[in-house]
Amino acid sequence: LHFYSLVYGMSIILVLVMVTIKGLSFMKFTLHASSALHDEVFRSVFRSPMSFFDTTPTGRILNRFSKDLDEVDVRLPFQAEMFIQFTCHLFYSIILVSYAFPYFLVAIVPLVVIFMYLRKLSSRALRELKRLENVSRTPWFCHLTATVQGLSTIHAYNKMEDTVNRFVSLLDKNSMMSLIFHCAMRWLGVRLEQVTLILATVTALLVVVTHGSIPPALAGLALTSVIQMTGLFQFTVRLSSETEARFTSVQRIN
């Protein structure tokens, strides 16, 4: 009992050390990357000739320095870290279940093909929807900037209602793109969940069929791991597609 307690305690210490090292290194790497992108676009804007500001809407510049940089600084690193973490956890679960049931590899091959097809199909749509969401935000910012700059003119010509209606219309277009993006994410999640339920059913049947040939503890561990995989599979594929979609902000900045 003392030996198992020692192993358990050392494992916890090792996990804490590895998590700390992983968090600090990933934070330093992503912070350096986002700072480099910010400095690059900042220098590019400040070194641009006056003709650039005459032909480029102010809202487009504000969009780069607000929402796009927010995606690069906050959302993209968070999702990339979760994607790497869940991918490692997923591979560990597959190795564990395959060790207990070697025939599990026969069932997982066609399911992986289906997963890759769904990811390829959804990644294109999600990437384009995210780009449309970012593009539709620029006229909204332009209208907001023009409204603040020409507030006295709007009051002078009594165009308050037209200005508000125009603002609401542009906001609706941007919100519609955001809603379609999240609906596409849920569409992908439902399809992936159906495939992962098949995966759990196959493992449960293997446990029943191979009753008595493998230790009950190993069978229970494999069944527990595959139940976790039902959520891990679809969440990891969703994260990969969403992370790729959020890289459109990096393309727009770069």
N, C-alpha and C positions, 0 to 999 in steps of 0.2 A: 504493500500500500504506500509506503514511503517513497518507493521508486517511481510509481505512477504519479504521485503528487509532485515529485521533483520534475518529472518530464512535463507535466501539465504546466507547472509554474514557469519553467524555462521556455516553453512554447509561447506562453503569453508575453513574456519579456521580449522574446525574439520578434513576435508579431508587432509589438509596440515600437520596437526599434526600427523595423523595416517600414512600418507605416509612417513614422516620423521622417525617415530619410526620403521615402517616396514623396511625401507631401512637400517637404522643403525643396527638393530638387525640381519637382514639377512646377511649383510656384515660381522658383527662380527662373526656370526656362521660359514659362509662359509670360512672366512679367517682362523679361528681356525682349521677347518677340513682340509683345504689344507695344512696348516703349519704342522699339526700333521702327515699327509701322507708324506710330504717332509722329515721331520725329521726322520721318521721311515725308509724310503728307504735309506736315507743318512747314517744313523747309520748301516743299514744292509750291505751296500756296503763297508763301511770303516772297518767293523769288519770281513769281509769275508777273508778266507785264500787265499794264492797265487794261489792255485789250481782253485779257482773260476775265477780269471782273466785269467788263462791259457785256460780254457774251454769255457768261455763266450765271445762272440764277443764284441769288443768295441762299435760297432754301436748299439747293443742292450741296453747297459748301457746309451749311449747318447740319444737313443730314449725315455727311461724312464724319463730322466732328462730334456728333451726338449719338445717334442710334447705331451707326456702323461701328464706331469705336467702343460703344457699350457692348455690342456683340463680341468684339475681339477681346475686350478686357475682362468681361464678367461671364457671359453665357457660354462662349466657346470653350474656354479653359475648363469650366465646370463640367460640361458635357463630355469633353475629350477625356478628362480624368475618369469619369464614371464609365465611359466606353472601354477604356483600357482595363479598369478594375473588373468589370463584369465579364470581359472577354477572358481574362485569366481565370476567373472563377468558373466560367463555362467550360473551358478546356479541362480544368481539374475535375469537374463533375463528370464529364464524358469519359475521362481516363478511369475514374473510380468505377463507374457503371460498367465500362467495357472489361475491367479486370474481374468483376463479379460475374458478368454475363457476356462472354465473347461473341455470342450470336447477336448481341445488341448492335454491333457494328454493321451487320447486314441490314438491319432495319433503319439505321441512322443515315446511310448513304443516300437513299432517295429523298429522305426528308431534308437533308442538307441541300440537295439540288433544288428542291421546292423553295427553301429559304433563300437561296441565292437568286432564284428567278424573281421572287417577290421583292427582294431588296433592289435588284437591278431595275425592275419595273417602277418601284416607288421612288427610288433615288432621283431619277430624272424628273418626275413630276414634282417632288418636294423641292428640288433645287430650283426649278423654274418658278414655282409658287413663291418661294422665299425671295427670289429676285424680283418678281412682280410686286410683292409686298414692299420691298425696299424702294423700288422705282415709284410706286404710287404714293410714297410718303413725301417725296420731293415737292410736288405741287402744293401739298398741304403746308409744308414749311414756307414755301415761296409766298403763298397767300397770307400766311400769318405775319411774315416779315413785312410784306407790302402794306398790310392793314395797320401795323404799328407805325410805319413810316408815314403813311398818308391818312392818319386818323383825322386831322383837321379838315382835309379835303372831303372825306366821307361824310363828316358832319355837315359841312357846308352845302353839299349837294343832296343831303338827306338820303344817303344810300346805305344806311345801317342794316335794313332788312335784307337787301341784296347781298351785302357782305356776309351776314350771318348765314344766309342760305347757301352761298358759295362755300363757306367754311364747312357747313354740315355735309354738303354733297361730297367734298373732297375727303372728309373724315370717313364718310360711309364707304367710299371706294377703298380706302386703306383698310378699314375694318373688315370689309368683305373679303379682301385678299388674305388677311390674317385668319379669318374664320375658315376659309377654304383650306388653308395650310393645316390648321388643327384638325379639320374633318378628314383630310387625307392621312394624317397621322393615326387617327382612330380607325380609318379603313384598313390601314396596314396592321394595326394592333389586333383587330378582330380576326383577320386571316391568319396571322402568325399564331394566335392563341388556339385556333382550330388545329393547326399542325402540331403544336406542342401537346395538345390533349391526346392526339394519336400516339405520340412518343411515350407519354405516361401509360397509356393503355397497353402498348407493346411490352413495356418493362414489367407491368403488373402481371401480364400473361406469362412472361418468362419466369417470374417468381413462382407462379402456380405450377407451371410445367416442370421446373427443375426442383420441385419440393423434395428435400432430403439429400440432394446431391451437393449443395453448398451450405455452409454454416448459416444458421438463422440470423446471426448478428450481421454478417456480410450482406445477406439479402435485404435486411431492414435498412442498412446503411445505403445500399444502392437504390432502394425504393425512395428513401428520403431525399437522396440527391437528385433523382429524376423528377420528383415533385417540385424541388427548387428550380430545376431546369425548365419547367413549364413556363415560369415567369421570366427566367433568365434569357431564354432563347429569343422570345419576342421582344423583350426590352432591349437586348443587345443589338438586334437588327434595327429596331426603331432608333436607337441611339446612333448607330453608324449612319443611317440615312439622314437623321436630323443634324448630326455633326457636319456631314458633307454639305447639307443645305446651308448651314450657318457660315460655311467657308466662303459663301458669296460675298459676305461683308469684307473679308480679307481681299478678295479679288477687286471689289469696288474701291477699296482704299489703295491697294497696290497698283 
